[in-house]
């Protein structure tokens, strides 16, 4: 038996366990009876615990908008001192 996921336009997503390879492209929604189309999702992620889902969403968000950890207001990044050898380099005018 394999878990297949369907999406009803009125009730949202639901899962149905069927023999492998026998999933139709649409099923009747068990709640309202209207046709629900099959949804293709990653294996094993359908029934992930809520905590795991939350962590995954946080991890995906942090790729674009990483959270910055600050210790009070004095946590501004300190400028690194320039290497002394840089002072000997020729300057453009
Ligand atoms: Zn429905």
PDB file of the backbone (N, CA, C, O) and the ligand in Angstrom, with CONECT records:
HET     ZN  A 101       1
ATOM      1  N   UNK A   1       0.854  -1.197   0.000  1.00  0.00           N
ATOM      2  CA  UNK A   1       0.000   0.000   0.000  1.00  0.00           C
ATOM      3  C   UNK A   1       0.885   1.241   0.000  1.00  0.00           C
ATOM      4  O   UNK A   1       1.923   1.296   0.660  1.00  0.00           O
ATOM      5  N   UNK A   2       0.445   2.214  -0.750  1.00  0.00           N
ATOM      6  CA  UNK A   2       1.181   3.468  -0.864  1.00  0.00           C
ATOM      7  C   UNK A   2       0.238   4.612  -0.525  1.00  0.00           C
ATOM      8  O   UNK A   2      -0.960   4.555  -0.804  1.00  0.00           O
ATOM      9  N   UNK A   3       0.799   5.652   0.083  1.00  0.00           N
ATOM     10  CA  UNK A   3      -0.007   6.810   0.445  1.00  0.00           C
ATOM     11  C   UNK A   3       0.015   7.813  -0.703  1.00  0.00           C
ATOM     12  O   UNK A   3       1.078   8.258  -1.136  1.00  0.00           O
ATOM     13  N   UNK A   4      -1.156   8.154  -1.182  1.00  0.00           N
ATOM     14  CA  UNK A   4      -1.298   9.153  -2.239  1.00  0.00           C
ATOM     15  C   UNK A   4      -2.027  10.356  -1.662  1.00  0.00           C
ATOM     16  O   UNK A   4      -2.866  10.221  -0.772  1.00  0.00           O
ATOM     17  N   UNK A   5      -1.699  11.526  -2.178  1.00  0.00           N
ATOM     18  CA  UNK A   5      -2.284  12.756  -1.660  1.00  0.00           C
ATOM     19  C   UNK A   5      -3.180  13.381  -2.729  1.00  0.00           C
ATOM     20  O   UNK A   5      -2.835  13.437  -3.909  1.00  0.00           O
ATOM     21  N   UNK A   6      -4.332  13.843  -2.275  1.00  0.00           N
ATOM     22  CA  UNK A   6      -5.297  14.502  -3.169  1.00  0.00           C
ATOM     23  C   UNK A   6      -5.668  15.842  -2.569  1.00  0.00           C
ATOM     24  O   UNK A   6      -5.529  16.061  -1.366  1.00  0.00           O
ATOM     25  N   UNK A   7      -6.143  16.736  -3.424  1.00  0.00           N
ATOM     26  CA  UNK A   7      -6.527  18.067  -2.964  1.00  0.00           C
ATOM     27  C   UNK A   7      -7.945  18.386  -3.419  1.00  0.00           C
ATOM     28  O   UNK A   7      -8.243  18.417  -4.613  1.00  0.00           O
ATOM     29  N   UNK A   8      -8.805  18.619  -2.443  1.00  0.00           N
ATOM     30  CA  UNK A   8     -10.182  19.027  -2.725  1.00  0.00           C
ATOM     31  C   UNK A   8     -10.227  20.557  -2.740  1.00  0.00           C
ATOM     32  O   UNK A   8      -9.625  21.215  -1.892  1.00  0.00           O
ATOM     33  N   UNK A   9     -10.952  21.112  -3.720  1.00  0.00           N
ATOM     34  CA  UNK A   9     -11.043  22.574  -3.826  1.00  0.00           C
ATOM     35  C   UNK A   9     -11.771  23.180  -2.630  1.00  0.00           C
ATOM     36  O   UNK A   9     -11.574  24.354  -2.319  1.00  0.00           O
ATOM     37  N   UNK A  10     -12.608  22.395  -1.959  1.00  0.00           N
ATOM     38  CA  UNK A  10     -13.402  22.931  -0.843  1.00  0.00           C
ATOM     39  C   UNK A  10     -12.790  22.588   0.516  1.00  0.00           C
ATOM     40  O   UNK A  10     -12.823  23.404   1.436  1.00  0.00           O
ATOM     41  N   UNK A  11     -12.228  21.371   0.642  1.00  0.00           N
ATOM     42  CA  UNK A  11     -11.823  20.881   1.965  1.00  0.00           C
ATOM     43  C   UNK A  11     -10.305  20.839   2.161  1.00  0.00           C
ATOM     44  O   UNK A  11      -9.837  20.648   3.283  1.00  0.00           O
ATOM     45  N   UNK A  12      -9.545  21.013   1.102  1.00  0.00           N
ATOM     46  CA  UNK A  12      -8.096  20.943   1.253  1.00  0.00           C
ATOM     47  C   UNK A  12      -7.557  19.560   0.935  1.00  0.00           C
ATOM     48  O   UNK A  12      -8.198  18.769   0.243  1.00  0.00           O
ATOM     49  N   UNK A  13      -6.378  19.285   1.448  1.00  0.00           N
ATOM     50  CA  UNK A  13      -5.688  18.046   1.100  1.00  0.00           C
ATOM     51  C   UNK A  13      -6.105  16.890   2.002  1.00  0.00           C
ATOM     52  O   UNK A  13      -6.438  17.077   3.172  1.00  0.00           O
ATOM     53  N   UNK A  14      -6.077  15.686   1.423  1.00  0.00           N
ATOM     54  CA  UNK A  14      -6.277  14.467   2.191  1.00  0.00           C
ATOM     55  C   UNK A  14      -5.450  13.367   1.555  1.00  0.00           C
ATOM     56  O   UNK A  14      -5.038  13.468   0.399  1.00  0.00           O
ATOM     57  N   UNK A  15      -5.214  12.321   2.321  1.00  0.00           N
ATOM     58  CA  UNK A  15      -4.402  11.215   1.828  1.00  0.00           C
ATOM     59  C   UNK A  15      -5.263   9.968   1.705  1.00  0.00           C
ATOM     60  O   UNK A  15      -6.256   9.803   2.413  1.00  0.00           O
ATOM     61  N   UNK A  16      -4.856   9.087   0.784  1.00  0.00           N
ATOM     62  CA  UNK A  16      -5.564   7.828   0.549  1.00  0.00           C
ATOM     63  C   UNK A  16      -4.508   6.747   0.340  1.00  0.00           C
ATOM     64  O   UNK A  16      -3.572   6.922  -0.440  1.00  0.00           O
ATOM     65  N   UNK A  17      -4.669   5.631   1.044  1.00  0.00           N
ATOM     66  CA  UNK A  17      -3.737   4.508   0.880  1.00  0.00           C
ATOM     67  C   UNK A  17      -4.315   3.544  -0.139  1.00  0.00           C
ATOM     68  O   UNK A  17      -5.429   3.042   0.012  1.00  0.00           O
ATOM     69  N   UNK A  18      -3.528   3.297  -1.185  1.00  0.00           N
ATOM     70  CA  UNK A  18      -3.950   2.445  -2.297  1.00  0.00           C
ATOM     71  C   UNK A  18      -2.781   1.565  -2.693  1.00  0.00           C
ATOM     72  O   UNK A  18      -1.635   1.893  -2.383  1.00  0.00           O
ATOM     73  N   UNK A  19      -3.045   0.439  -3.381  1.00  0.00           N
ATOM     74  CA  UNK A  19      -1.937  -0.364  -3.895  1.00  0.00           C
ATOM     75  C   UNK A  19      -1.085   0.457  -4.863  1.00  0.00           C
ATOM     76  O   UNK A  19      -1.596   1.283  -5.619  1.00  0.00           O
ATOM     77  N   UNK A  20       0.221   0.211  -4.821  1.00  0.00           N
ATOM     78  CA  UNK A  20       1.150   0.984  -5.641  1.00  0.00           C
ATOM     79  C   UNK A  20       0.775   0.907  -7.118  1.00  0.00           C
ATOM     80  O   UNK A  20       0.513  -0.173  -7.648  1.00  0.00           O
ATOM     81  N   UNK A  21       0.752   2.056  -7.767  1.00  0.00           N
ATOM     82  CA  UNK A  21       0.456   2.119  -9.192  1.00  0.00           C
ATOM     83  C   UNK A  21      -1.028   2.142  -9.516  1.00  0.00           C
ATOM     84  O   UNK A  21      -1.398   2.168 -10.689  1.00  0.00           O
ATOM     85  N   UNK A  22      -1.878   2.135  -8.513  1.00  0.00           N
ATOM     86  CA  UNK A  22      -3.312   2.085  -8.798  1.00  0.00           C
ATOM     87  C   UNK A  22      -4.016   3.404  -8.497  1.00  0.00           C
ATOM     88  O   UNK A  22      -5.245   3.459  -8.529  1.00  0.00           O
ATOM     89  N   UNK A  23      -3.276   4.456  -8.207  1.00  0.00           N
ATOM     90  CA  UNK A  23      -3.905   5.726  -7.829  1.00  0.00           C
ATOM     91  C   UNK A  23      -4.489   6.415  -9.057  1.00  0.00           C
ATOM     92  O   UNK A  23      -3.765   6.671 -10.020  1.00  0.00           O
ATOM     93  N   UNK A  24      -5.785   6.720  -9.040  1.00  0.00           N
ATOM     94  CA  UNK A  24      -6.371   7.479 -10.154  1.00  0.00           C
ATOM     95  C   UNK A  24      -5.965   8.941 -10.073  1.00  0.00           C
ATOM     96  O   UNK A  24      -5.498   9.407  -9.034  1.00  0.00           O
ATOM     97  N   UNK A  25      -6.144   9.666 -11.177  1.00  0.00           N
ATOM     98  CA  UNK A  25      -5.752  11.079 -11.203  1.00  0.00           C
ATOM     99  C   UNK A  25      -6.704  11.949 -10.383  1.00  0.00           C
ATOM    100  O   UNK A  25      -6.368  13.080 -10.032  1.00  0.00           O
ATOM    101  N   UNK A  26      -7.899  11.419 -10.077  1.00  0.00           N
ATOM    102  CA  UNK A  26      -8.844  12.169  -9.247  1.00  0.00           C
ATOM    103  C   UNK A  26      -9.676  11.186  -8.436  1.00  0.00           C
ATOM    104  O   UNK A  26      -9.962  10.076  -8.886  1.00  0.00           O
ATOM    105  N   UNK A  27     -10.061  11.606  -7.237  1.00  0.00           N
ATOM    106  CA  UNK A  27     -10.909  10.806  -6.345  1.00  0.00           C
ATOM    107  C   UNK A  27     -12.042  11.678  -5.836  1.00  0.00           C
ATOM    108  O   UNK A  27     -11.975  12.905  -5.904  1.00  0.00           O
ATOM    109  N   UNK A  28     -13.093  11.028  -5.319  1.00  0.00           N
ATOM    110  CA  UNK A  28     -14.150  11.783  -4.652  1.00  0.00           C
ATOM    111  C   UNK A  28     -13.671  12.143  -3.251  1.00  0.00           C
ATOM    112  O   UNK A  28     -13.134  11.294  -2.540  1.00  0.00           O
ATOM    113  N   UNK A  29     -13.858  13.372  -2.861  1.00  0.00           N
ATOM    114  CA  UNK A  29     -13.462  13.833  -1.531  1.00  0.00           C
ATOM    115  C   UNK A  29     -14.287  13.090  -0.479  1.00  0.00           C
ATOM    116  O   UNK A  29     -15.510  13.031  -0.601  1.00  0.00           O
ATOM    117  N   UNK A  30     -13.648  12.518   0.555  1.00  0.00           N
ATOM    118  CA  UNK A  30     -14.405  11.791   1.576  1.00  0.00           C
ATOM    119  C   UNK A  30     -15.294  12.707   2.417  1.00  0.00           C
ATOM    120  O   UNK A  30     -16.241  12.235   3.046  1.00  0.00           O
ATOM    121  N   UNK A  31     -15.003  14.008   2.437  1.00  0.00           N
ATOM    122  CA  UNK A  31     -15.788  14.920   3.266  1.00  0.00           C
ATOM    123  C   UNK A  31     -17.001  15.481   2.526  1.00  0.00           C
ATOM    124  O   UNK A  31     -18.112  15.475   3.054  1.00  0.00           O
ATOM    125  N   UNK A  32     -16.783  15.967   1.297  1.00  0.00           N
ATOM    126  CA  UNK A  32     -17.887  16.640   0.597  1.00  0.00           C
ATOM    127  C   UNK A  32     -18.313  15.920  -0.678  1.00  0.00           C
ATOM    128  O   UNK A  32     -19.367  16.234  -1.230  1.00  0.00           O
ATOM    129  N   UNK A  33     -17.529  14.972  -1.156  1.00  0.00           N
ATOM    130  CA  UNK A  33     -17.941  14.197  -2.324  1.00  0.00           C
ATOM    131  C   UNK A  33     -17.566  14.794  -3.661  1.00  0.00           C
ATOM    132  O   UNK A  33     -17.793  14.161  -4.692  1.00  0.00           O
ATOM    133  N   UNK A  34     -16.995  16.000  -3.685  1.00  0.00           N
ATOM    134  CA  UNK A  34     -16.616  16.585  -4.978  1.00  0.00           C
ATOM    135  C   UNK A  34     -15.299  15.973  -5.444  1.00  0.00           C
ATOM    136  O   UNK A  34     -14.586  15.355  -4.655  1.00  0.00           O
ATOM    137  N   UNK A  35     -14.980  16.143  -6.714  1.00  0.00           N
ATOM    138  CA  UNK A  35     -13.771  15.547  -7.277  1.00  0.00           C
ATOM    139  C   UNK A  35     -12.534  16.264  -6.747  1.00  0.00           C
ATOM    140  O   UNK A  35     -12.478  17.492  -6.697  1.00  0.00           O
ATOM    141  N   UNK A  36     -11.549  15.469  -6.356  1.00  0.00           N
ATOM    142  CA  UNK A  36     -10.293  16.005  -5.839  1.00  0.00           C
ATOM    143  C   UNK A  36      -9.152  15.467  -6.689  1.00  0.00           C
ATOM    144  O   UNK A  36      -9.030  14.257  -6.876  1.00  0.00           O
ATOM    145  N   UNK A  37      -8.320  16.359  -7.201  1.00  0.00           N
ATOM    146  CA  UNK A  37      -7.211  15.975  -8.055  1.00  0.00           C
ATOM    147  C   UNK A  37      -6.024  15.474  -7.247  1.00  0.00           C
ATOM    148  O   UNK A  37      -5.828  15.856  -6.094  1.00  0.00           O
ATOM    149  N   UNK A  38      -5.242  14.615  -7.874  1.00  0.00           N
ATOM    150  CA  UNK A  38      -4.062  14.080  -7.206  1.00  0.00           C
ATOM    151  C   UNK A  38      -2.990  15.152  -7.100  1.00  0.00           C
ATOM    152  O   UNK A  38      -2.818  15.963  -8.010  1.00  0.00           O
ATOM    153  N   UNK A  39      -2.272  15.153  -5.989  1.00  0.00           N
ATOM    154  CA  UNK A  39      -1.183  16.095  -5.748  1.00  0.00           C
ATOM    155  C   UNK A  39       0.094  15.278  -5.612  1.00  0.00           C
ATOM    156  O   UNK A  39       0.115  14.264  -4.915  1.00  0.00           O
ATOM    157  N   UNK A  40       1.145  15.712  -6.269  1.00  0.00           N
ATOM    158  CA  UNK A  40       2.422  15.010  -6.184  1.00  0.00           C
ATOM    159  C   UNK A  40       3.288  15.703  -5.142  1.00  0.00           C
ATOM    160  O   UNK A  40       3.600  16.887  -5.263  1.00  0.00           O
ATOM    161  N   UNK A  41       3.667  14.957  -4.129  1.00  0.00           N
ATOM    162  CA  UNK A  41       4.464  15.530  -3.047  1.00  0.00           C
ATOM    163  C   UNK A  41       5.678  14.645  -2.801  1.00  0.00           C
ATOM    164  O   UNK A  41       5.771  13.532  -3.318  1.00  0.00           O
ATOM    165  N   UNK A  42       6.596  15.157  -2.009  1.00  0.00           N
ATOM    166  CA  UNK A  42       7.807  14.405  -1.693  1.00  0.00           C
ATOM    167  C   UNK A  42       7.458  13.195  -0.834  1.00  0.00           C
ATOM    168  O   UNK A  42       6.649  13.313   0.086  1.00  0.00           O
ATOM    169  N   UNK A  43       8.042  12.045  -1.108  1.00  0.00           N
ATOM    170  CA  UNK A  43       7.737  10.865  -0.297  1.00  0.00           C
ATOM    171  C   UNK A  43       8.160  11.065   1.148  1.00  0.00           C
ATOM    172  O   UNK A  43       9.231  11.606   1.424  1.00  0.00           O
ATOM    173  N   UNK A  44       7.328  10.632   2.047  1.00  0.00           N
ATOM    174  CA  UNK A  44       7.671  10.691   3.461  1.00  0.00           C
ATOM    175  C   UNK A  44       7.387  12.011   4.128  1.00  0.00           C
ATOM    176  O   UNK A  44       7.537  12.129   5.344  1.00  0.00           O
ATOM    177  N   UNK A  45       6.976  13.016   3.362  1.00  0.00           N
ATOM    178  CA  UNK A  45       6.734  14.325   3.955  1.00  0.00           C
ATOM    179  C   UNK A  45       5.251  14.571   4.211  1.00  0.00           C
ATOM    180  O   UNK A  45       4.879  15.576   4.817  1.00  0.00           O
ATOM    181  N   UNK A  46       4.414  13.659   3.752  1.00  0.00           N
ATOM    182  CA  UNK A  46       2.971  13.885   3.868  1.00  0.00           C
ATOM    183  C   UNK A  46       2.547  13.928   5.327  1.00  0.00           C
ATOM    184  O   UNK A  46       1.806  14.823   5.735  1.00  0.00           O
ATOM    185  N   UNK A  47       3.013  12.965   6.112  1.00  0.00           N
ATOM    186  CA  UNK A  47       2.561  12.894   7.498  1.00  0.00           C
ATOM    187  C   UNK A  47       3.683  13.254   8.461  1.00  0.00           C
ATOM    188  O   UNK A  47       3.824  12.640   9.519  1.00  0.00           O
ATOM    189  N   UNK A  48       4.473  14.242   8.095  1.00  0.00           N
ATOM    190  CA  UNK A  48       5.543  14.675   8.987  1.00  0.00           C
ATOM    191  C   UNK A  48       4.933  15.321  10.227  1.00  0.00           C
ATOM    192  O   UNK A  48       3.906  15.993  10.128  1.00  0.00           O
ATOM    193  N   UNK A  49       5.547  15.130  11.384  1.00  0.00           N
ATOM    194  CA  UNK A  49       5.046  15.776  12.597  1.00  0.00           C
ATOM    195  C   UNK A  49       5.067  17.294  12.447  1.00  0.00           C
ATOM    196  O   UNK A  49       5.881  17.851  11.711  1.00  0.00           O
ATOM    197  N   UNK A  50       4.160  17.944  13.155  1.00  0.00           N
ATOM    198  CA  UNK A  50       4.039  19.397  13.036  1.00  0.00           C
ATOM    199  C   UNK A  50       5.348  20.092  13.395  1.00  0.00           C
ATOM    200  O   UNK A  50       5.725  21.079  12.764  1.00  0.00           O
ATOM    201  N   UNK A  51       6.053  19.566  14.427  1.00  0.00           N
ATOM    202  CA  UNK A  51       7.321  20.178  14.834  1.00  0.00           C
ATOM    203  C   UNK A  51       8.347  20.109  13.700  1.00  0.00           C
ATOM    204  O   UNK A  51       9.082  21.067  13.462  1.00  0.00           O
ATOM    205  N   UNK A  52       8.390  18.963  13.002  1.00  0.00           N
ATOM    206  CA  UNK A  52       9.324  18.810  11.893  1.00  0.00           C
ATOM    207  C   UNK A  52       8.956  19.742  10.744  1.00  0.00           C
ATOM    208  O   UNK A  52       9.832  20.334  10.115  1.00  0.00           O
ATOM    209  N   UNK A  53       7.665  19.869  10.474  1.00  0.00           N
ATOM    210  CA  UNK A  53       7.220  20.775   9.429  1.00  0.00           C
ATOM    211  C   UNK A  53       7.618  22.207   9.756  1.00  0.00           C
ATOM    212  O   UNK A  53       8.070  22.947   8.882  1.00  0.00           O
ATOM    213  N   UNK A  54       7.449  22.595  11.021  1.00  0.00           N
ATOM    214  CA  UNK A  54       7.823  23.945  11.444  1.00  0.00           C
ATOM    215  C   UNK A  54       9.317  24.182  11.249  1.00  0.00           C
ATOM    216  O   UNK A  54       9.732  25.244  10.783  1.00  0.00           O
ATOM    217  N   UNK A  55      10.126  23.176  11.613  1.00  0.00           N
ATOM    218  CA  UNK A  55      11.574  23.325  11.465  1.00  0.00           C
ATOM    219  C   UNK A  55      11.970  23.427   9.998  1.00  0.00           C
ATOM    220  O   UNK A  55      12.852  24.211   9.646  1.00  0.00           O
ATOM    221  N   UNK A  56      11.327  22.646   9.145  1.00  0.00           N
ATOM    222  CA  UNK A  56      11.634  22.707   7.708  1.00  0.00           C
ATOM    223  C   UNK A  56      11.293  24.081   7.140  1.00  0.00           C
ATOM    224  O   UNK A  56      12.066  24.656   6.373  1.00  0.00           O
ATOM    225  N   UNK A  57      10.133  24.599   7.523  1.00  0.00           N
ATOM    226  CA  UNK A  57       9.738  25.917   7.019  1.00  0.00           C
ATOM    227  C   UNK A  57      10.703  26.989   7.500  1.00  0.00           C
ATOM    228  O   UNK A  57      11.057  27.896   6.746  1.00  0.00           O
ATOM    229  N   UNK A  58      11.132  26.885   8.768  1.00  0.00           N
ATOM    230  CA  UNK A  58      12.088  27.852   9.308  1.00  0.00           C
ATOM    231  C   UNK A  58      13.406  27.774   8.554  1.00  0.00           C
ATOM    232  O   UNK A  58      14.005  28.799   8.230  1.00  0.00           O
ATOM    233  N   UNK A  59      13.855  26.556   8.274  1.00  0.00           N
ATOM    234  CA  UNK A  59      15.118  26.363   7.563  1.00  0.00           C
ATOM    235  C   UNK A  59      15.025  26.934   6.156  1.00  0.00           C
ATOM    236  O   UNK A  59      15.974  27.557   5.679  1.00  0.00           O
ATOM    237  N   UNK A  60      13.883  26.729   5.478  1.00  0.00           N
ATOM    238  CA  UNK A  60      13.723  27.254   4.129  1.00  0.00           C
ATOM    239  C   UNK A  60      13.682  28.779   4.138  1.00  0.00           C
ATOM    240  O   UNK A  60      14.244  29.416   3.247  1.00  0.00           O
ATOM    241  N   UNK A  61      13.012  29.381   5.151  1.00  0.00           N
ATOM    242  CA  UNK A  61      12.969  30.837   5.251  1.00  0.00           C
ATOM    243  C   UNK A  61      14.358  31.409   5.497  1.00  0.00           C
ATOM    244  O   UNK A  61      14.699  32.470   4.975  1.00  0.00           O
ATOM    245  N   UNK A  62      15.164  30.702   6.298  1.00  0.00           N
ATOM    246  CA  UNK A  62      16.464  31.241   6.673  1.00  0.00           C
ATOM    247  C   UNK A  62      17.424  31.284   5.493  1.00  0.00           C
ATOM    248  O   UNK A  62      18.459  31.947   5.566  1.00  0.00           O
ATOM    249  N   UNK A  63      17.097  30.585   4.402  1.00  0.00           N
ATOM    250  CA  UNK A  63      17.950  30.669   3.216  1.00  0.00           C
ATOM    251  C   UNK A  63      17.898  32.055   2.596  1.00  0.00           C
ATOM    252  O   UNK A  63      18.897  32.554   2.077  1.00  0.00           O
ATOM    253  N   UNK A  64      16.725  32.671   2.655  1.00  0.00           N
ATOM    254  CA  UNK A  64      16.539  33.983   2.038  1.00  0.00           C
ATOM    255  C   UNK A  64      16.651  35.114   3.059  1.00  0.00           C
ATOM    256  O   UNK A  64      17.180  36.183   2.758  1.00  0.00           O
ATOM    257  N   UNK A  65      16.149  34.868   4.268  1.00  0.00           N
ATOM    258  CA  UNK A  65      16.113  35.917   5.282  1.00  0.00           C
ATOM    259  C   UNK A  65      16.667  35.374   6.592  1.00  0.00           C
ATOM    260  O   UNK A  65      15.901  35.104   7.517  1.00  0.00           O
ATOM    261  N   UNK A  66      17.976  35.209   6.689  1.00  0.00           N
ATOM    262  CA  UNK A  66      18.531  34.639   7.931  1.00  0.00           C
ATOM    263  C   UNK A  66      18.289  35.564   9.114  1.00  0.00           C
ATOM    264  O   UNK A  66      18.375  36.788   9.010  1.00  0.00           O
ATOM    265  N   UNK A  67      17.984  34.933  10.239  1.00  0.00           N
ATOM    266  CA  UNK A  67      17.790  35.712  11.450  1.00  0.00           C
ATOM    267  C   UNK A  67      19.156  36.115  11.990  1.00  0.00           C
ATOM    268  O   UNK A  67      20.095  35.319  11.999  1.00  0.00           O
ATOM    269  N   UNK A  68      19.251  37.366  12.442  1.00  0.00           N
ATOM    270  CA  UNK A  68      20.505  37.864  12.991  1.00  0.00           C
ATOM    271  C   UNK A  68      20.390  37.856  14.505  1.00  0.00           C
ATOM    272  O   UNK A  68      19.435  38.385  15.075  1.00  0.00           O
ATOM    273  N   UNK A  69      21.358  37.258  15.135  1.00  0.00           N
ATOM    274  CA  UNK A  69      21.359  37.188  16.593  1.00  0.00           C
ATOM    275  C   UNK A  69      22.176  38.340  17.133  1.00  0.00           C
ATOM    276  O   UNK A  69      23.338  38.518  16.767  1.00  0.00           O
ATOM    277  N   UNK A  70      21.558  39.128  18.013  1.00  0.00           N
ATOM    278  CA  UNK A  70      22.224  40.281  18.589  1.00  0.00           C
ATOM    279  C   UNK A  70      22.186  40.170  20.106  1.00  0.00           C
ATOM    280  O   UNK A  70      21.205  39.699  20.682  1.00  0.00           O
ATOM    281  N   UNK A  71      23.232  40.596  20.726  1.00  0.00           N
ATOM    282  CA  UNK A  71      23.282  40.659  22.191  1.00  0.00           C
ATOM    283  C   UNK A  71      23.200  42.117  22.572  1.00  0.00           C
ATOM    284  O   UNK A  71      24.215  42.812  22.610  1.00  0.00           O
ATOM    285  N   UNK A  72      22.022  42.578  22.850  1.00  0.00           N
ATOM    286  CA  UNK A  72      21.840  43.972  23.193  1.00  0.00           C
ATOM    287  C   UNK A  72      22.110  44.853  21.994  1.00  0.00           C
ATOM    288  O   UNK A  72      22.122  44.385  20.856  1.00  0.00           O
ATOM    289  N   UNK A  73      22.331  46.152  22.258  1.00  0.00           N
ATOM    290  CA  UNK A  73      22.557  47.069  21.147  1.00  0.00           C
ATOM    291  C   UNK A  73      24.038  47.206  20.819  1.00  0.00           C
ATOM    292  O   UNK A  73      24.389  47.814  19.808  1.00  0.00           O
ATOM    293  N   UNK A  74      24.920  46.648  21.662  1.00  0.00           N
ATOM    294  CA  UNK A  74      26.363  46.817  21.459  1.00  0.00           C
ATOM    295  C   UNK A  74      26.956  45.689  20.622  1.00  0.00           C
ATOM    296  O   UNK A  74      28.172  45.497  20.605  1.00  0.00           O
ATOM    297  N   UNK A  75      26.108  44.952  19.936  1.00  0.00           N
ATOM    298  CA  UNK A  75      26.610  43.798  19.202  1.00  0.00           C
ATOM    299  C   UNK A  75      26.889  44.105  17.738  1.00  0.00           C
ATOM    300  O   UNK A  75      26.956  43.205  16.901  1.00  0.00           O
ATOM    301  N   UNK A  76      27.050  45.391  17.445  1.00  0.00           N
ATOM    302  CA  UNK A  76      27.381  45.736  16.064  1.00  0.00           C
ATOM    303  C   UNK A  76      28.707  45.071  15.698  1.00  0.00           C
ATOM    304  O   UNK A  76      29.614  44.995  16.527  1.00  0.00           O
ATOM    305  N   UNK A  77      28.819  44.602  14.485  1.00  0.00           N
ATOM    306  CA  UNK A  77      30.059  43.922  14.108  1.00  0.00           C
ATOM    307  C   UNK A  77      31.248  44.876  14.180  1.00  0.00           C
ATOM    308  O   UNK A  77      31.172  46.012  13.713  1.00  0.00           O
ATOM    309  N   UNK A  78      32.327  44.411  14.760  1.00  0.00           N
ATOM    310  CA  UNK A  78      33.509  45.251  14.887  1.00  0.00           C
ATOM    311  C   UNK A  78      34.329  45.156  13.604  1.00  0.00           C
ATOM    312  O   UNK A  78      34.490  44.081  13.026  1.00  0.00           O
ATOM    313  N   UNK A  79      34.833  46.286  13.182  1.00  0.00           N
ATOM    314  CA  UNK A  79      35.636  46.302  11.967  1.00  0.00           C
ATOM    315  C   UNK A  79      36.985  45.644  12.242  1.00  0.00           C
ATOM    316  O   UNK A  79      37.631  45.928  13.251  1.00  0.00           O
ATOM    317  N   UNK A  80      37.396  44.773  11.345  1.00  0.00           N
ATOM    318  CA  UNK A  80      38.690  44.120  11.532  1.00  0.00           C
ATOM    319  C   UNK A  80      39.790  45.119  11.182  1.00  0.00           C
ATOM    320  O   UNK A  80      39.675  45.837  10.189  1.00  0.00           O
ATOM    321  N   UNK A  81      40.862  45.175  11.991  1.00  0.00           N
ATOM    322  CA  UNK A  81      41.966  46.088  11.651  1.00  0.00           C
ATOM    323  C   UNK A  81      42.626  45.637  10.350  1.00  0.00           C
ATOM    324  O   UNK A  81      42.805  44.446  10.098  1.00  0.00           O
ATOM    325  N   UNK A  82      42.972  46.610   9.550  1.00  0.00           N
ATOM    326  CA  UNK A  82      43.622  46.303   8.285  1.00  0.00           C
ATOM    327  C   UNK A  82      44.991  45.677   8.535  1.00  0.00           C
ATOM    328  O   UNK A  82      45.678  46.029   9.494  1.00  0.00           O
ATOM    329  N   UNK A  83      45.368  44.773   7.692  1.00  0.00           N
ATOM    330  CA  UNK A  83      46.671  44.125   7.806  1.00  0.00           C
ATOM    331  C   UNK A  83      47.764  45.176   7.566  1.00  0.00           C
ATOM    332  O   UNK A  83      47.634  45.980   6.642  1.00  0.00           O
ATOM    333  N   UNK A  84      48.832  45.193   8.365  1.00  0.00           N
ATOM    334  CA  UNK A  84      49.881  46.209   8.196  1.00  0.00           C
ATOM    335  C   UNK A  84      50.497  46.224   6.796  1.00  0.00           C
ATOM    336  O   UNK A  84      50.950  47.274   6.339  1.00  0.00           O
ATOM    337  N   UNK A  85      50.521  45.095   6.117  1.00  0.00           N
ATOM    338  CA  UNK A  85      51.118  45.048   4.780  1.00  0.00           C
ATOM    339  C   UNK A  85      50.309  45.866   3.781  1.00  0.00           C
ATOM    340  O   UNK A  85      50.846  46.302   2.763  1.00  0.00           O
ATOM    341  N   UNK A  86      49.034  46.079   4.058  1.00  0.00           N
ATOM    342  CA  UNK A  86      48.196  46.839   3.135  1.00  0.00           C
ATOM    343  C   UNK A  86      48.657  48.303   3.039  1.00  0.00           C
ATOM    344  O   UNK A  86      48.453  48.946   2.010  1.00  0.00           O
ATOM    345  N   UNK A  87      49.281  48.835   4.115  1.00  0.00           N
ATOM    346  CA  UNK A  87      49.740  50.222   4.099  1.00  0.00           C
ATOM    347  C   UNK A  87      50.900  50.428   3.148  1.00  0.00           C
ATOM    348  O   UNK A  87      51.157  51.555   2.725  1.00  0.00           O
ATOM    349  N   UNK A  88      51.607  49.360   2.800  1.00  0.00           N
ATOM    350  CA  UNK A  88      52.784  49.482   1.920  1.00  0.00           C
ATOM    351  C   UNK A  88      52.412  49.366   0.428  1.00  0.00           C
ATOM    352  O   UNK A  88      53.256  49.567  -0.445  1.00  0.00           O
ATOM    353  N   UNK A  89      51.174  49.048   0.156  1.00  0.00           N
ATOM    354  CA  UNK A  89      50.750  48.905  -1.242  1.00  0.00           C
ATOM    355  C   UNK A  89      50.667  50.277  -1.901  1.00  0.00           C
ATOM    356  O   UNK A  89      50.313  51.248  -1.233  1.00  0.00           O
ATOM    357  N   UNK A  90      50.980  50.386  -3.187  1.00  0.00           N
ATOM    358  CA  UNK A  90      50.872  51.669  -3.879  1.00  0.00           C
ATOM    359  C   UNK A  90      49.415  52.113  -3.945  1.00  0.00           C
ATOM    360  O   UNK A  90      48.504  51.296  -4.081  1.00  0.00           O
ATOM    361  N   UNK A  91      49.218  53.423  -3.845  1.00  0.00           N
ATOM    362  CA  UNK A  91      47.867  53.988  -3.857  1.00  0.00           C
ATOM    363  C   UNK A  91      47.579  54.596  -5.215  1.00  0.00           C
ATOM    364  O   UNK A  91      48.467  55.171  -5.845  1.00  0.00           O
ATOM    365  N   UNK A  92      46.373  54.475  -5.655  1.00  0.00           N
ATOM    366  CA  UNK A  92      45.984  55.143  -6.905  1.00  0.00           C
ATOM    367  C   UNK A  92      45.596  56.585  -6.578  1.00  0.00           C
ATOM    368  O   UNK A  92      45.137  56.852  -5.467  1.00  0.00           O
ATOM    369  N   UNK A  93      45.765  57.511  -7.503  1.00  0.00           N
ATOM    370  CA  UNK A  93      45.488  58.918  -7.219  1.00  0.00           C
ATOM    371  C   UNK A  93      44.296  59.418  -7.987  1.00  0.00           C
ATOM    372  O   UNK A  93      43.927  60.585  -7.862  1.00  0.00           O
TER     373      UNK A  93
HETATM  374 ZN    ZN A 101     -14.087  18.139  -0.170  1.00  0.00          ZN
END
